[in-house]
Amino acid sequence: MRTGQMKRTSYLAAVPLLFLAIAEAPAADPPRSGHPVFDRAVELVTDNFHDEAALDEFVEAVRREIDDPASPVNAKSAPDRVGEAIDTVLASLDASHVGHFEPDTIEYFELIDIFRFAIRDEMRRLFPPEGEVSYPGIGMIARPQNGARFVSDVYDGSPADRAGILVGDEVLSVDGAPYHEIESFSDKVAKPVEIELRRRAGAEPITLEVKVERLKPLPTFEKAIAESAEMTTRDGRKIGYIRLWTLAARHSMGVVAEALAEGKLKDADGLVLDLRGRWGGGSSDAAELFVGDTPSFRLIPRKGEDVLANVRWRRPVVAIIDEGSRSGLEVFAYALKVNGIPLVGARTAGALLAGRGYLLPDDSLLEVAVSDAVLEENTRLEGAGVEPDLPVPFSLPYAAGNDPQRDAAIEEMRRILARG
């Protein structure tokens, strides 16, 4: 059977996997520290966490934290470190879609936008006057490794992308000061900053000038998906590529469908679909674009332009996965795999629970896993993930923009097309 044209399999009811809200009966009152932020976080977990059996260990962790004189919940001199205590007790749950996020991180703003419906009554207060989430930045994510920070993601079409920042670059400073995700760019919107980077181990630093923008998370993702689309040619055959940064944006799959049906990728002989995302979310039936049975069609009005009503991609597909493929993107990867579409890269995150966001009294964000997710035949991806058919390791430090997983996926597609 031709790749991408094997059996069609239903795999999960179409529910949003990142921001499902479940009403549960409240649990017994948990221990209290007297710190309003910590106590509210504990209360929300005990009332809403999906696995009641895990709460005994959680409550014990809370008691240990409260009884520890050195804990931030007891240290009058360090009330701003309460996040450390919250992180400690959350770790006892050993589950995905559980976390505490403060407004000095990009994660906070991206998740606030994803969970905007759950906290809709607070949006105008948090982001006046219209309640539109935004933050000052350049479209770059850097993560710590081996005592340094390396660029792990550059959003396509972002200021960082246009300036030539590459995945694997070591971030040394911004305007001569240590790098911080938000603080480095605060009060600098529409202004250039100088970012000092090291591209190769032991090499002399380089400095790039990047203009700071006020980024809206979900529109930034939609733009990045569209901007990632490109075509390459191998052995005379056209291979398309597009990166699905998240399913959580309203038009994520619409952007992909448009690129395939009438955009940059419409003439591709085969497609490399990059599922190495930033967040999952979205509807769990998103993979229907590639494995669904319903036919493609468009609406043709008497006057005006045709409208795409249903897009189905019937040509070969190879997908790339790694630990950034999580939540809804893992269901996507699973659906492709059971339909015979090759997966290249590394095991997915194993993070398939449904989360909901809650604001705490200090306006930090608490994510709680409010529902388990089980696929067909009692398959659970939480803690297990989806394994690639073709494992390809990727080393982040000093990658200099090289991407062996993408290269391997393109080569796999070349082989598929060569077989006819």
N, C-alpha and C positions, 0 to 999 in steps of 0.2 A: 504494500500500500504506500501511496505517496506521503511524504512527511507533511503533517498538518491535516491529513485527510483520513485519519483512522477513526476508530469508534468515537461516538459522541457520548459524553458521560455527564450526567448531572452530579454536582459535587457539594453543594451546600445551598440552603435557601438564601435568597438574595436579601441579606441584612447588612447594614453598615457594621464593619468589624472594629472600627476604632472608637466609635462614639455611641454605642448602644447604651440606652438607659434602662435599668431594671429596678422596679419597685420591690423592695424586700421588707419583711417585718424587722424592726430594729432588734439588735442583739442586746444582751444584758449590759448595763452601764459599765464601761471600762474604767480602769484606774485613772485618776486625774492628777496632773502635776501642778495645776494653777497657772500654767503658761497657756494663754488663749489660743495661740497658733498651734502648738503641739497638741493640745487637748482636742481641738477641732479636727485635726488630721486623724487622730486616733479614733475619734467618734465616727468619722466618715468611713474609715476602713471597716470598723466593726459592724456598722450598719449596712454596708454595701458590697464588701468583698465577696466574690462569687462562691468561695469554698469555705463553708462554715467550719469544716474540720481543721483548717489551718489557723483558725483564730486563737486557739489555746496557746500555741507557740508565740503568736503575735502578742497576745496580752502579757505573756511572761517577759517578752523582750521589752514591752512598755514598762513593766514593773522594774526591771533591771535598770532601765534608763532613769526612771524617777528616783530610784534608790541610790543612784551613783552621784555622790556629791560633786564630782567634776563634770557632770553632764551640763550642756548649755541650758537645759530646762531648770537647773538649780543655780547656775552661775549668774549672779546678778550683774557681773561685769561684762558678760558676753551674750546679751539677749539676741543680738543679730546672728548668732551662730546656731539658732534653734533648728535651722535646716539640717545641720549635722545629726541632731538627735532624731529628726524625722526620717532621714535616710537610714539610720541605724535600725530603727524598728521596722521600716518597710522591707529591708533586706531579709528579715526573718520569714517573709511570705514566699520568697524564692519563686516569684512569678513575673511574667511579662506584663506590660500595661499597668505597671505600678511605679509611680515616681513622684518626686517633688521638684518643682521647677521655679526658679526665681528670675526676676526681670533683668538680670545681668547676663542672660544667656539667650542665644538665638532659639533654642528649643522652646523656651517659654512663649515667645511670640508666635512661633509656628503652631504650637499646640493650642494656644488661645484661639487662633483663627480656625483651627480644625474643630475645636470644641465650642465654637461661638454660639451655637444654638443652646447648649446646656447652660451657658452663663449670659444669655442674651440680655437679661435685665441690667447687667453691669457694664455692658460694652460702651455705652456713651460716656459713662463716668470714667472708664479706664482709658478710652481713646476719643476724647472730645474733638470736634463736636458731633461727628457723624457715626462714631462707633466703629470706624474702620481700622483694623489692626495694622500697625506699621512699626518699623524700627530702622535706625540708621545703620547702614552696612554696605558691603560691596559684593555680596553674593558668594561668600567663601566660608567653608567650614574647616577648621583646623582642630586636630585632636592630639592629645598628649601621647607620646610613645618614647620610651627610653630617655626620659628626662628632657625631651624637647617637644615642640609642637610642629606637626606636619599637616599640610593641606590635604584633606581627605576628599573634599568635594568642591568643585567650582561650578556654580549654576550656569548653564549655557545661556549666553546672551547677557550675562550680568557684567557690572563694571570690572570685577576681577577677571572674568573671561576675556573681556575686550583689552584689558591691560597686559595680558599674557601670563598671568599667574597659573602655575601648573600643579596638578595633583602630585604630591610627593615633595613639594618645596618646603623647606624648613622655615618657619616664620620666626624672625629674630626680633623685629621691633616695628612699631608704627609711629612715625614722626619722632623717632629717637626714644620712645618709651616702650615698656613691655606691652605685648599684645593682649588685649582683652576683647572678647567678642562684641560687646556693646559699647563699653566705656571708651574704647579706642576711637570710635566714630561719632560719639555724642557731640552735638553742637558743631558738627563738621559737614552737615548735609549740603550738597552742591559745591563743596570745596574739595580740592585735591589733598590726598595724604600720601606720604612716602612710606612704602612698605619695604623693609629690608628682609631679604630672603637668602637662603643658601640652597642652591640647586643640586649640588653634589657634595658628598661627604668630604670635608677638608678644603673645599673650594672657597675662594674669596666671595664674600657676600655681594649680592646685586641689589639694586634699589629700583623699584618700579613705582611710578606715580599712578594713583587710582583715584577716581572721583567718587566720593561718597554719595549714595542715594538713599532716599527714604523708601524702603522696600515693603511692599504688601505681600505677606507670605504666600497665600494661595495663588494670586495672580502671578507672582514671581515663578512659582512652580509651573503654571500653565505656559508661561513664556519660555521657560527652560525646556519643557517638553517639545514645544514647537521648534525652538532654535537648535535642538539637538539633532533634528532630522537631517541626514545627509546621505549621499550616494557614493559608492565606490565601485570600480570595475575590476573584475577578476576573470581572466580567460574570455574576455568579450561579454561576460554576463554582468548585469547590474545588480549590486547587492545594497539594499537599503539598510539604514540603521536609525533607531530612535530610542531614546531613554525615557522610561516612565518613572519620573522622579517620585510621584505619589499618585495614589488613587483618590486621595481625600479632596482634591480640588474639584469643583463642580464640573468642569469641562475637561478633566484629564483625558478620558477616553475619547471624548469628542475631538480633541486636538489630534490624537493618534489616528482616529478614523478619517479625519479630513486630510491629513498628510498622506494616507494610503490611497484614498479614493480620488483625490484631485489636487494634491499638493506635491511636495518635493519627491515623494516616494511612489507615486502612482505608476511609474514605469519600471519599478524594481522587479527583477525576476525572483528574488528571494529577500527575506527580511531578517535582520538581526534585531531582536527585541531585548532591550536592556532593562532588566527588572531590579537592578541594584539601586534601590530607591532610598529616599530619606525617611518617608513615613508610608504606612500602608493605607488603611482606611478604605472608604469607598464601598461600592456594592460588590458582593462576592461573585457576581455573575459577569464581571468585566471581561473575562477570557472568552466569552461568547463571540467576540469579534473574530477570534481565530479558530474556535472549535464548535461554534454554534451551527445548527442545522437550518435555521431560517434563511431565506435567500436575501441577497442584496437588492435594494430597490430605492428609487427616488420619486419624489412627488413632482409632477410637472404641471404647473398652473397655466391658465390661459394666457396670462401675461406675467412677465417677470422671470426671474431665474429659477431653475430647478432647485429642489431642496433635497439633500441627502436624508432619507428616513431610516435606512438600515444599511450598514456596511458590514460585509463579511470578506475576510482575506482568505483566499483559497490557494495561494501560492506557498512555497516552503517557508518555514520559520525555524530559527534557532534562537533560544533565549539565553541570557546571561543572568546568573544569580550569585549572591554572596550573602554575608551577614546583614547587609542593608536591605535585603528582601525580607520584609516582615509583615505580619498581620495580613491584610487583604492581598498584598503582593505574594504572600506564600500560598494562599488559596489559588491565585493566578498561576503560580509556578506549578502547583500540584495538578491543576486542570490541564496545563500543557503537557506535563509528564505522562499522565495517564492516557493522553491522546497521542502519544508517540512522538511528541516534539522534543528534540534534544535540548538538554540543559547543560550549559558550560559554566564553569567557575568554581564556587565553593558552596558548602552547605548554607541554607537559609537560616535565619535567626532562631527559628523555633519559638516564635512569639505570636501564638494564635489564640489570644483571648480577646474579649471585647472590653474596651476601656471607656471610662467617662471622666470628664474633667470637673473639678470643683474648685472654686476660689476659697482661699483661706483668709482669715481676718487681716493679714498683712498684704493681701492681693497676690501672694504667690499662688501657684497652681498645683493642685494635687490630682494625680491621675490614679484611678482605682479600677482594677479589673472586675467588672460587674457581672460578667457571664463567661462561661466556658464555651468552647467551640469544638464540635466533633463533626468530622466529615463522614462520608459514606463508609459503611462496613466498620463503624466504630474507630475510624482512623483519627488519631490525635497528632497534630503537628507541634503543639506546645511542648517545648523541651526537646523535640526531635528534629524538626525542620524537614526540608526537602533536599535530598542529596543530588548533586549534579551527575549527569551521565558521563561527562568529560571533566574530571577535576583539573583545575588549573590554579595554582597558587598565585597570590599577588602580594608583593612586599611594598609597603607604602613609603618608607623613608627614601628620599632622593630618587623617586621613580621618574622624575623629570618628564612627567606627562605620558610616559610609556604605559601601555595597558595590555598586558599579556592575555588577559581574559577576553577582551574585545578582539584582539588579534586571532585568538584561537577560535572564537565564534565565527569570525569572518572566514577563516580557513575551513571550518566545518561546513559552512554554507557553500563555499566554493566546491567542496567535494560532493555535496548533495546535488548541486546544479550540474556538475560534470557527469554524474551518473544518469542524469536525465529524469 
